[in-house]
Amino acid sequence: MNKKVFAAATLAVFASAAHAQSSVTLYGLIDAGISYANNSKTASGHDKLVKYDDGVAQGSRWGLRGTEDLGGGLKALFVLESGFNSGNGTLGQGGALFGRQAYVGLSQNNVGSVTFGRQYSFSTDYLGGNYSTGGQTVAGNYAYHINDIDQLTSSRINNAVKFSSANFAGLTFGAMYGFSNQAGAFAGAPATGPATATVAGSSRAYSFGVNYANGPFGVGAAYTDIRYPGQATPAFSTAISNLTLNTVRDLRTFGVGGRYSIGAATLWALYTNTHFSPITGASTTFAAYEAGAKYAFTPALTAGAGYTYMHLSGSNTGHFNQGDLSLDYALSKRTDVYALGIYQIASGRVGSSNLAAQIGSSTSYFGNSGTADNQLAFRVGIRHKF
C-alpha cells in the first residue's frame, strides 16, 4: 500500500511539473473616451467635432500568449493578438483576425529568440515605446507623428522572420526580414504596371535595431525599409495628403532616441528621418525632431508634455509643429483615467494640395485638409488592462 501511495504521489508531482512547463495567457486592454477637435473636415469645409474615440492612449486589443518549456533553457512561444474598436466591435487592422501580431518561434536562454509571422519592426520595438511622447505618455496615438510615417507605433511586417537577442547587461539587438511571397519578387514587386497597383503580398521589408538600457539611462537606434508599402495586406497607414503609399516604391526610415530618468522625472528625445521613393517622380524626405518629459507627482498621478517639429523636403515641402500636455491618474494597477490636449500647426504643400494639420498617427482620428492649417484636440479617457 505504501509503495502504491508513493508511486501515485510521484506521478502527481511529475504531472504537475509537466503542466507548469506550459502556459497560455489571455490578455488585453480597452481604451475608450470622448474627444473634441476643431477644424475637422466636413463635406462643406471644417467644423467642430465631438466624438467617441477608441484606442488613443493605446490601441484596444485582446490576445493569447503561450510558452512551452522544452528543457535546457529552450522554449517554444507564440503570440496571437487582435485589435478591435470598442465603439462598434469591429476588427482593427483592416479586418484581420490577428492583425496586430501573429507569430510562433523558439527562444534560448542567454541567446535570444527566432520567431515567424506578422511582427513589429524594430522601429516600433525600440523607438516607439521607449523614446517618443506617444509611447511614454497617455497622449499615445494623438502624439505619434502624422500617419505613423516613421513606423513608430504600427509597423507590422507580414511573413517575417525575426531574431531578437537576449539582454546582455542592458544591450539588446535584432534583425528581421519580411518576405514578399510573390514569384520573382524576393526584393519586392517589380516597378511595372500602374502606380496604384495593389497586389496582395508583394511588399517586402527588413529592419534592424539596437538598444541599450541600464538604470536611468537608455539609448536606441533602428532602421526599417519597406518595399511597395501600399501593396501590403493588411495595408499600412496612408501617407500625407496626396503622397499616398500606393504611389511609393520604397519607404526607408531611420531613427535614434535617448531617455534619462532623474528621480520622479523622465526626459526623452528622438530623431527620425523617413525617405519616400515614388514609383515615378522625385523623392521626399520627412525629418522629425521630438523632445518630452513626464513627472510622477505621486505613484498614481503623472503629468506629461511633448513637442515635435517635423520638416518635409524634396519634391514636397512643409513644416509641422505640435505640442501636447497630458495627465494620467491610476485608479489601480490595471485601470487609469486620463486627460490630454494637443495643438498642431502646419505650413507648406504636397503636390498641389495644402499641407494641412492632421493630429494623430492616422487620419481617421480627425480628418483635416484644404485651407485649415491648424488643429486643436482635447481628450478624456479610461484604459483598463486585463
C-alpha positions in Angstrom: 0.0 0.0 0.0 2.9 2.4 0.9 4.5 1.7 -2.5 1.3 2.4 -4.3 0.8 5.7 -2.4 4.4 6.7 -3.1 4.0 5.9 -6.8 0.8 7.8 -7.1 2.3 10.8 -5.3 5.4 10.7 -7.6 3.2 10.6 -10.7 1.2 13.6 -9.4 4.4 15.6 -8.8 5.6 14.9 -12.4 2.2 15.7 -13.8 2.2 19.0 -12.0 5.7 19.8 -13.2 4.8 18.9 -16.8 1.7 21.1 -16.6 3.8 24.0 -15.1 6.2 23.8 -18.1 3.5 25.1 -20.5 1.3 28.1 -20.1 -1.2 30.1 -22.1 -2.3 33.6 -21.0 -5.3 35.7 -22.1 -4.5 39.4 -22.0 -5.6 42.7 -23.5 -6.7 46.3 -22.9 -9.7 48.5 -23.7 -9.1 52.3 -24.2 -12.2 54.5 -24.7 -13.3 58.1 -24.2 -14.6 61.3 -25.7 -12.6 63.6 -27.9 -13.1 67.1 -29.3 -11.4 68.7 -32.2 -11.8 72.0 -34.1 -11.2 72.3 -37.8 -12.4 68.8 -38.5 -13.0 68.2 -42.2 -16.6 68.1 -43.5 -18.2 68.0 -46.9 -18.6 71.8 -47.0 -15.4 72.8 -45.2 -14.4 72.5 -41.5 -16.3 72.4 -38.2 -16.0 71.3 -34.6 -16.2 67.6 -33.8 -17.1 65.8 -30.6 -16.8 62.0 -30.9 -16.5 58.8 -29.1 -12.9 57.7 -29.8 -11.2 54.4 -29.2 -7.6 53.3 -28.8 -5.9 56.6 -28.2 -3.6 56.1 -25.2 -3.1 52.5 -26.6 -4.9 50.6 -29.2 -7.7 48.3 -27.8 -6.8 44.6 -28.2 -7.0 41.1 -26.9 -4.6 38.3 -27.3 -3.2 34.9 -26.4 0.4 34.4 -25.3 1.9 31.0 -24.7 5.2 29.2 -23.9 6.3 25.6 -23.6 9.5 24.7 -21.7 11.4 22.3 -23.9 14.3 21.8 -21.5 17.9 23.1 -21.4 16.7 26.7 -21.5 14.9 26.2 -24.8 11.2 27.3 -25.1 8.6 27.4 -27.7 6.5 30.5 -27.8 3.6 32.1 -29.7 1.5 35.3 -29.7 -1.9 35.9 -31.4 -3.1 39.5 -30.9 -6.3 41.0 -32.3 -7.1 44.7 -32.5 -10.7 46.0 -32.2 -12.8 49.1 -31.9 -14.7 49.2 -28.6 -17.3 51.7 -30.0 -18.7 49.3 -32.6 -17.0 46.0 -32.0 -15.3 45.8 -35.4 -11.9 44.4 -36.0 -8.9 46.7 -36.5 -6.0 46.5 -38.9 -8.2 46.2 -42.0 -10.4 43.5 -40.5 -7.6 40.9 -40.0 -8.4 38.5 -37.2 -5.0 38.7 -35.6 -3.9 41.9 -37.3 -1.7 43.3 -34.5 0.6 40.2 -34.1 0.6 36.6 -35.1 3.8 34.6 -34.7 5.4 31.4 -33.4 9.0 30.6 -32.6 11.8 29.4 -30.3 13.8 31.1 -27.6 17.0 30.1 -25.9 18.2 31.5 -22.6 21.2 33.8 -22.9 20.9 33.8 -26.7 17.6 35.2 -27.9 14.5 34.2 -30.0 13.7 33.4 -33.6 10.1 34.0 -34.5 7.9 33.6 -37.6 4.8 35.5 -38.6 3.3 39.0 -38.6 5.5 41.0 -36.2 6.6 44.6 -35.3 9.6 46.2 -36.9 12.5 47.4 -34.7 11.4 51.0 -35.3 8.3 50.2 -33.2 10.0 47.8 -30.8 13.0 50.0 -29.9 12.0 53.6 -30.7 8.2 54.0 -30.4 7.6 52.8 -26.9 10.9 53.9 -25.4 11.8 57.4 -26.8 8.6 59.0 -28.1 5.9 61.0 -26.4 3.3 58.7 -27.8 4.9 55.7 -26.1 5.9 57.4 -22.8 2.6 59.2 -22.1 -1.2 58.7 -22.5 -1.0 61.1 -25.4 -0.5 57.9 -27.3 -1.7 57.8 -30.9 -2.5 61.5 -30.9 1.2 62.3 -30.3 2.8 59.9 -32.7 4.0 61.5 -35.9 1.4 62.1 -38.6 0.1 58.8 -40.2 3.0 57.0 -38.4 5.1 57.6 -41.5 8.3 56.7 -39.5 6.8 53.4 -38.2 6.9 54.2 -34.5 3.7 52.6 -33.4 2.1 50.4 -36.1 4.9 49.0 -38.2 3.7 45.4 -38.5 5.6 43.3 -41.1 4.0 40.3 -42.8 5.6 37.0 -43.5 8.5 38.0 -41.2 11.4 36.0 -39.8 12.8 37.9 -36.8 15.8 37.4 -34.4 15.7 39.3 -31.1 18.7 38.9 -28.8 18.7 38.2 -25.1 19.5 41.0 -22.8 23.3 41.3 -22.4 23.8 43.6 -19.4 21.3 46.1 -20.9 22.2 45.6 -24.5 19.6 44.1 -26.9 19.7 43.9 -30.7 17.9 42.2 -33.6 17.1 41.8 -37.3 14.1 40.8 -39.3 13.1 40.1 -42.9 9.6 40.1 -44.3 9.1 38.0 -47.5 7.1 39.3 -50.5 5.7 35.9 -51.1 5.5 36.7 -54.8 7.3 34.7 -57.5 10.2 36.6 -58.9 9.9 39.4 -56.4 12.2 38.4 -53.5 13.1 42.1 -53.2 9.5 43.4 -53.6 7.1 43.8 -56.5 8.7 44.9 -59.8 8.2 48.6 -60.8 5.8 47.7 -63.6 2.1 48.3 -64.1 0.0 51.2 -62.8 1.3 53.2 -59.9 -1.8 52.4 -57.9 -1.5 48.6 -58.2 -2.3 46.8 -55.0 -1.0 43.3 -55.4 -1.6 41.5 -52.1 1.6 40.1 -50.6 4.1 41.7 -52.9 5.6 44.0 -50.3 8.8 43.0 -48.7 10.6 44.6 -45.7 13.6 44.4 -43.5 14.5 46.0 -40.2 17.5 46.2 -37.8 17.8 47.7 -34.3 19.9 48.0 -31.2 19.0 49.3 -27.8 20.9 49.8 -24.5 19.0 50.4 -21.2 20.8 50.4 -17.9 19.3 52.1 -14.8 18.0 55.6 -15.5 19.6 55.8 -19.0 18.5 54.3 -22.3 19.5 54.9 -26.0 18.4 53.1 -29.1 18.5 53.1 -32.9 16.5 51.4 -35.6 16.3 51.2 -39.4 13.3 49.9 -41.4 13.0 49.5 -45.2 9.6 48.6 -46.7 9.4 48.0 -50.5 6.0 48.8 -52.0 4.3 49.5 -48.7 0.9 50.2 -50.4 0.8 46.6 -51.6 0.9 45.0 -48.1 -2.2 43.3 -46.7 -3.4 44.5 -44.2 -2.4 47.9 -45.6 -0.1 50.3 -43.8 -1.4 53.7 -42.9 -2.0 56.2 -45.8 0.8 58.7 -46.1 0.4 62.5 -46.0 -2.3 64.1 -48.2 -1.8 63.0 -51.9 1.5 61.4 -51.1 -0.3 58.0 -50.8 1.5 54.7 -50.2 0.1 53.3 -53.4 2.5 55.5 -55.3 5.5 54.7 -53.1 8.2 52.3 -54.4 10.3 52.4 -51.2 9.9 53.7 -47.6 13.1 53.9 -45.7 13.2 55.2 -42.1 16.0 55.6 -39.6 15.7 56.8 -36.0 17.8 57.3 -32.9 16.5 58.2 -29.4 17.5 58.6 -25.8 15.9 58.6 -22.4 17.1 59.6 -18.9 15.3 59.4 -15.5 16.0 61.8 -12.6 14.0 60.8 -9.5 10.3 61.1 -10.4 11.1 62.8 -13.8 11.8 61.2 -17.1 13.2 63.1 -20.1 13.5 61.8 -23.7 14.5 62.9 -27.2 14.0 61.3 -30.6 15.1 62.0 -34.2 13.7 60.1 -37.2 14.4 60.5 -40.9 12.0 58.9 -43.4 12.6 58.8 -47.2 9.9 58.1 -49.7 10.9 57.0 -53.2 7.9 57.1 -55.5 7.3 54.7 -58.4 7.7 57.7 -60.7 9.0 61.2 -59.9 11.2 62.8 -57.3 11.6 61.6 -53.7 10.5 63.2 -50.4 12.3 63.2 -47.1 10.5 63.7 -43.8 12.5 64.6 -40.7 11.1 64.7 -37.2 12.7 66.1 -34.0 10.9 65.4 -30.7 11.5 66.0 -27.0 9.4 65.4 -24.0 9.2 64.9 -20.3 6.9 63.4 -17.6 6.8 63.7 -13.9 5.2 61.4 -11.3 3.7 63.7 -8.6 2.6 60.6 -6.7 2.7 56.8 -7.6 -0.8 57.3 -9.1 -0.6 60.8 -10.7 1.7 61.5 -13.7 1.8 64.6 -16.0 3.5 64.6 -19.4 4.5 67.1 -22.1 5.9 66.8 -25.6 6.9 68.9 -28.5 7.6 67.7 -32.1 8.9 69.7 -35.1 8.6 68.0 -38.5 10.2 69.1 -41.8 9.2 67.8 -45.2 11.7 68.4 -48.1 12.4 67.2 -51.6 9.6 67.0 -54.1 7.2 68.1 -51.3 7.9 70.8 -48.7 6.4 71.7 -45.4 6.7 72.3 -41.6 4.8 70.8 -38.7 4.8 72.0 -35.1 2.9 70.0 -32.4 2.7 70.3 -28.7 0.8 68.2 -26.2 0.0 68.0 -22.5 -1.4 65.0 -20.6 -2.4 64.0 -17.1 -2.9 60.3 -16.1 -4.3 59.0 -12.8 -4.1 55.3 -11.9 -7.1 54.0 -10.1 -5.4 50.6 -9.7 -2.6 48.7 -11.3 -4.9 47.8 -14.2 -7.2 50.9 -14.6 -6.4 54.5 -15.2 -8.2 57.7 -16.3 -6.6 60.5 -18.3 -7.0 63.8 -20.0 -4.9 65.4 -22.7 -4.7 68.3 -25.1 -2.8 68.6 -28.4 -2.3 71.6 -30.8 -0.7 71.4 -34.2 0.0 73.9 -36.9 1.3 73.2 -40.4 2.5 75.0 -43.5 3.6 74.0 -47.0 2.4 71.9 -49.9 2.2 68.3 -51.0 1.9 68.4 -54.8 -1.0 70.8 -55.5 -2.5 70.5 -52.0 -2.0 72.5 -48.9 -0.1 70.7 -46.2 -2.8 70.7 -43.5 -2.5 69.7 -39.9 -3.7 66.2 -39.1 -3.4 65.2 -35.4 -2.6 61.5 -34.7 -1.0 58.6 -36.3 -3.9 58.1 -38.6 -6.2 60.5 -40.5 -9.2 58.5 -39.2 -8.9 60.5 -35.9 -9.7 64.0 -37.2 -9.6 64.4 -41.0 -8.2 67.8 -41.9 -7.3 69.2 -45.3 -7.9 72.2 -47.5 -7.5 75.7 -46.0 -7.2 74.8 -42.3 -3.6 74.8 -41.3 -4.0 74.1 -37.5 -5.9 71.8 -35.3 -6.7 71.6 -31.6 -7.9 68.5 -29.8 -8.9 67.5 -26.3 -9.5 64.1 -24.9 -10.7 62.4 -21.7 -10.5 58.6 -21.5 -10.3 55.5 -19.5 -8.0 52.5 -20.0 -8.4 49.0 -18.5 -5.9 46.2 -18.8 -6.6 42.6 -18.2 
